[in-house]
């Protein structure tokens, strides 16, 4: 089973991901050492923080690669709550959102803040991929195959742009 899992990975994408992460580390270090010096922090303060975040993301990357994505996202048991949750997050911004830099698009969670628009972007990509994979038989019919997901995308874009 492990051999089958390792065979199914797209190693070129994994290499590109790792190279982009390493390039990002170099850019963070070269761009932030003067800022750290100005704030009387160690020169590698932001670099070390980025390395910690990269290690956490690599753990999540490995975890996500360990289960079958295709059968997980095709089920409506996950897809429908994910989309309703995304819409709910966007609507909650109007009531409990925190304004930062003249945009009320953040949730304040103690000292940290969260921007739900980032989660909505990922969920819209997953939704569109799953819906268009299911609608292959009638994708040529614009009214049935293309229009309903586009309405949902327009709704998400409208609320995401309105709160930004």
N, C-alpha and C positions, 0 to 999 in steps of 0.2 A: 504494500500500500504506500509506503514512504517513497518507493521508487516511482510509482505512478504520480504522486504529488509533485516530486521534484522534476519530473519530466514535463509537467504541464505549465511550469513557470515560463514566463517570457524574460529570459535573462538579459536581453538587450535593454528592456525597460528598467530593470533593476539596476543595471550599470549606469544608465542615464540618470536615474534618481540619485544614486550615490555620488556621481560626479557633480550634479547640481547642488547637492548638499555640501560637498567639499568646497565648491566654488563660492557658495553662500557664506561659508565660514571664513574664507579668505576675505571676502568683501566686507563682512561685518567687522573683522579685526582691523582691516585697513581704513574703514570709514569711521570707526568709533573710538580709536585710541585717543584722539585729540579731545573728543567730548568727555571721555573718562578722565583725562588729565585736567580739563577745565573744572570738573566737578570734584576734583581731588579724590578720585577713585583709582584703583590699580589700572594700569594700561590695558589689561586683558579682561576687565570686568564684564563687558558686554559679550566678549568672545566666549568666556567661560559659561555665561548664562545661555548663550546660543548652543554651546556644546551639550549642556544639560538638556535643553529642549530637544535637540537632535537625538540624543540617546532615548528619551521618552518616545519620540516619534518612531524610532526604529523598532522599539518594542511593540508599539501598536501596528506598525507595518508588518512585522513578523506574525502577529496575532491574526491580522486580517488575511494574510496570505495562507493561513493554516486551515481555513474552512472554504467550502465550495460556495462561491458567490452566486453562480448562475441559478442554482435551485433556491437560494435564500431570497433573492430579490424578485424572482418571478412570482412568488406567492403573494396574493393580495392580503394575506394576514400581516405582512410587514409593510407593504407598499401604501395601502390606504391610511393606516395610522401615521406613517411617516409624513404623508402629504398634509393630512389634517393637522398634525403637530406643527408643521412648518407654517401653515396659514395661521394657526393659533399664536405662534411666537410672533409673527409679523403684526397681528392685531393687538397683542399684549403690549407692544411698544408704545401704542397711543396712551395706554393707561398707566403703566408702571415703568416706562422708558426713562432713561437718564440722558439729559442733554449734554453733549460734549462737542466742543468746536462748532457750535451752532447747528448741531444735528441731533435730533432725538432718536438715535438708533442703537442705543446701548442699554443693556441691563446691568445694574450695579449689584455685585455680589460681594459685599464686604469691601475688601481692598482691591479685589479684582473686578474687571468688567468684561462683559460678553456681548458680542455683536451677533444677533441671531441671523442676520442676512447671510453670513458665511455658511451657516448650516443649511439655509434655504437654497443656496446655490448648489450645494452638493446633492441635496434631496431632489431638486428639479432635474439635475443631470441623470440621477438614478431613475427617477420617474419616467422621463422621456425615453431613456434607453429601454426600460421594461415595457412601456406602452407600445412603442414602435416595434419591438420584437414580437409582441402579441398580435399586432395588427398587420402582419405581413400579407395576409390573404386579401385584404381590402385597402391597402395603403394607397392604391391609385385613386380611390374615391376621396376627393378632397373634403367633402362634408362629413364623412364618417371616419376617415383615417387620419386626417391632418388637423382639422379644425378644433375638436375638443381639447387635445393637449395644448394647442396654441392658446386657447382661451385661458387655460390654467396658467400657462407661462406668462401671459400678459397680466393676469391678476397678480401674480407674485412680483413681477417687475414693477407694476404700478405701486404696490405697497412698499417695495424695497426702495424705489426711487423717491417716493413721497417722504419716507422717514429719513433719508440721507440728507 
